[in-house]
């Protein structure tokens, strides 16, 4: 494997990215990356600070002759999504990402790469370092803990930022300019219970495992109609009431489509082979349903140790029915922007811990009332089954402004560089622009970035050629910022 990222171009971007991948920075553990940026800024003699929400702020004066241009804020988030393959031994709080070059891409060995949003961070640092660039007054805003709740953006205080234009470097398709995004709402569901002793009735325990799914970002990849491991697992359990559910552990992060899920069940010893056969038949059914979308679906059972305690039978039935019934995936497509998902949900997590079953779903919509209505549907369904439901973390989307001056300027810059117009679109994901814009309503905002595939999954990779195009476009944009 070729791990020499510093040989790639643009040299300054890849130099910083090669350092960033070695710095552990899962959400809520961003101390080292903050220190790296602050140390860099101080060494360059740039004004910098960390605010109460743990955002990092850096200011760079305009280059000579550009003092009268509008001020630009370059923005990216510090944290990354920590996802790994089951067979990968890795501690995201301690271990460096093993990034390597694979043809025209940079990827990682068995884990997320952190190009989301490490490439954005590296590009900003490259701009701050390069004193040959032509630009107006610059501010850099590195926000904290975006992936698990946009904490830094929510904690941003009025009065800190002085710029007129915000360039968010957290999009994932080169050649596209994003002018809008979805809002979000977290649904947290709890079924409290008291474990009951597992009956000694001659039945054997088996672990049913769903794996091999693609997963991915629950906003960007939701339109791909990928399978949800939690939904596949409980669909089978619902069809086989002769099985007794003892425990469940499905999915992971709230903003990642679940790739894996498992449940421990009790089955009559004489019917264990029937279970194995039924799972194999079910695997073929769902493979056919997801043909062309999911190639690696695996659903199987293995004998395991009998647990001493299990879920109460009544709760197991209610949980199964609720998971089967709850909304998941694309709920509505946009009529205003064809091809764009308007509203979706992602049943990200279902896990029992001996005293409660917790479920988590992230709802997204560019229509705030529709997002709230979907939350009410979740609340109604799970409340009827006796669960406690909390709706939290609501944030509004970012409404497109097709008359934006920076949109017009960047469209012209892109056409000047590459001889074609960029695509102008919105994204079904929670960019921080919507939250920052609520605190700074006069900002003119655009989001753009290089091509990153499979973010939030161990298959994440960034296209090398697109990084160079993206960075050249960023530099050209800064050169052509209009006057105040």
Secondary structure, 3 states (H helix, E strand, C coil): CECCHHHCCCHHHHHHHHHHCCCCCECCCCHHHHHHHHHHHHHCCCEEEECCCCCEEEEECCCCCCCCECCEEEEEECCECCCECCCCCCCCCCCCCCEEEECCEEEECCECCCHHHHHHHHHHHHHHHCCCCCCCCEEEEEECCCCCCCHHHHCCCCCCCCCCEEEECCCCCCCEEEEEECEEEEEEEEEECCCEECCCCCCEEEEEEEECCCCCECCCCHHHCCCCHHHHHHHHHHHCCCCEEEEEEEECCCCECCCCEEEEEEECHHHHHHHHHHHHHHHHHHHHHCCCCCCCCEEEEEEECCCCEECCHHHHHHHHHHHHHCCCEEEEECCCCCCCEEEEEEEEEEEECCCEEEEEEEEEECCHHHHHHHHHHHHHHHHHCCCEEEEEEEECCECCCCCCHHHHHHHHHHHHHHCCCCEEEEECCCCCHHHHHHHCCCCEEEECCCCEECCCCCCCEEEHHHHHHHHHHHHHHHHCCCEC
